[in-house]
Each structure stands twice: as C-alpha cells, then as structure tokens.
Amino acid sequence: MDSQQLIAWGGFLVFVLIMLALDLFILHRKAHEIQMKEALIGTLVPIVLALGFTGFVFWAYGPAHFLHLGIVSPELAASPVSRFYPATGPDAAILFLTGYVVELSLSADNVFLFAVLMAYFKVPSEKQHRVLFWGVLGALVMRGALIVAGAALLARFQWIIYLFGAFLVFTGAKMLFGGSEEPDPAKGLPLRIAKRILPFHSDYDGDRFFTRINGRRLATQLFLVLVCIEFTDLVFALDSIPAIFGISRDPFIVYTSNVFAILGLRSMYFILAGVMDKLHYLRVGLAAILGFVGVKMLVPLMGDLYGRLVTGQEHHWVINKYISLGVILGVLITSVLASLAFPKRVSPVD
C-alpha cells in the first residue's frame, strides 16, 4: 500500500469518525427512546451514503485510478485470483455493491440476537442507542482487524479460500436446518467470562458503563450488555468476513462495504426488532446467500478437479459478478416478500 492509497484510507476513516461524532455528540447527545421516524432516517441515510459511495468507487477505480485505488501488481494481475480484484470502475462498483448487500443482509440476523439481549437484560429503551453505538464502534475495529488477518492469510495460503467456501456452505446448511430455538444469554460464554473477570453491579447507573459504590469501581449491567453485543458481532463476523472475501479481495472495497453495512445496524435494530418474527423466511434467505457465496468460492476448485480427473484439460469455472449480485438481491427480496405474502401461523391458545 503506497502513500496515495494511505490517503484514501485516511480520508475514509475521517469520514466515518465524523459520522460517528455527529451521531453521538449532536443527534443523540441526550439519551432518549428512538422513535420509528428517527430510526427510518437513521437507516436510510447510511443506505443513501452507500449508494453515493458506489458512484465514488465507480469513478475512483476508473482509468484515472484516483489515489492509486484499483492498481494491482503485474504478478497479481496475471494470477488466477485477479478475478477478485476490479479491473475497471464498473467492476469495482458491482463488487462494492454486492459486498454491501451481503454484509447488510447478514447484519439483519444480528438484530434478532440484539433484541434477545435487550429483553434479557431489561435494557431501558432510552439506553439502547448508547450501548448499540459503542457496540458498533467496537465492531468497526474488530472487522478491520479480521479483514487484515484474513487478507494476510489469503495472500500467503491461497487454498484457504476453499476452506472459507466450505465453511460458508456448512454455516448456511446449519442456519437452514439447525432450528430456530431462541438463545439463552445466561448460558453464553461472554456472560460467564465477564462475570469471572470483572466485579459487576447488579443494576444500571444511568447511561454509565462503570460506577462507584462504597469507593469500589464496578461495571454496570449496561457494560455487560455491551460485552455480549461485541461477542455476538464477533461470532457473526466469522461468517461475514469469509463471505466478503468470496466477492472481492480488494482491501478498500472489503472494508468500506463492511463499514457502510455496520453504520446502519443501530437504526435497523429499532426498525426490525419488533417485526423479525414476521420476516420468518428471512433466515432461509440468509442461509441461501451464505450457501451461494460458499459455492461461488468453491466453483474454481470444482473446475480444476473436473479438468484434472475427467477431461485432462484446464477448466476455469467462475460465477460472473453480475450473476452474483442478481442472485443475492433476488434471494433477499424473495425471502422478504414470501414472509409478507405467507404470514407465520400462530398456534391457537387453549
């Protein structure tokens, strides 16, 4: 990464910090219950910004290669993995948009667990935005670290991409056939570890994460909720990071698509938390998306094995990026429409 690309990264991170500061210190300076109108605006703004950023990617990765974005080494351009790197502005825009849709759709599954955590810990509605804000901030740092680690592993061991693909197929199948039993936070690993390490106060103290009682510094219940939320995002990142590497390996596209998806997660929670039970086919759609991306990562290996074992010739099988975007959008839209068209039946109460 040269100095020009560092400027691009620095400019994007400054933009993100400005967005977060605007959110925390101006729009939500005082704790309050998030109403539906505010949640809708908070969800639509990141989506509009992401679509606008798609236009920037289209231009920046064009012939001018603004701040050297999209420039790859000759060795990389000649390698089989070059298909994961955009060669033109339209390629870059499609890869960014596909990655964004995948990450945004997978983030929706986080909402269900967030709702379970909020209900379990009885988090007052006016405190939920604060804990989600810091949860998102931690998620941005965590995703960045995982992306760097994943990119380093793929650069050194190309075959890991096939392990990622197999893992996504397995995860999609597990999500589809593993049942929908509601998780119990009391049995969760983060809750048990946190209570062993830190002294906790058994109640809330306003919107503070720590408090003092009899001169002793204690973590509040709000901090415990934050720990659980961060752990939840870590678990989901183990699915979403391999998925995004199945779409692109350009670090800037991978990270920016993740960030835009995460930025709208707080507001998405306030919209979807109460209607997730009505979108009962969404989980099926997410399982199908994970499985599809996993298969997409495995298709080149299948082509190679077919060539070696059957024809004796090289076969370069790939799934076109336009087909990928169409399939992912189609599955997501279909799962939502199916949920609305065929409501979940409620068992009659005796």
Buried (B, 14 or more C-beta within 10 A) or exposed (E): EEEEBEEBBEEBBEBBEEBBEEBBEEEBEEBEEBEEEBBEEBBEBBBEBBEEBBEBBBBBBBEEBBBBBBBBEEEBEEBEBBBBBBEEBBBBBBBBBBBBBBBBBBBBBBBBBBBBBBEBBEBBEBBBBBBBBBBBBBBBEBBBEBBEEBBEBBEEEEEBBBBBBBBBBEBBBEBBEEEEEEEEBEEBEBBEEBEEEBEBBEEBBEBBBEBEEEEEEBBBBBBBBBBBBBBBBBBBBEBBBBBBBBBBBBBBBBBBBBBBBBBBBBBBBBBBBEEBEBBBBBBBBBBBBBBBBBBBBBBBBEBBEBBEEEEEEEBEBEBEBEEBBEBBBEBBEBBBEBBEEEEEEEEEEE
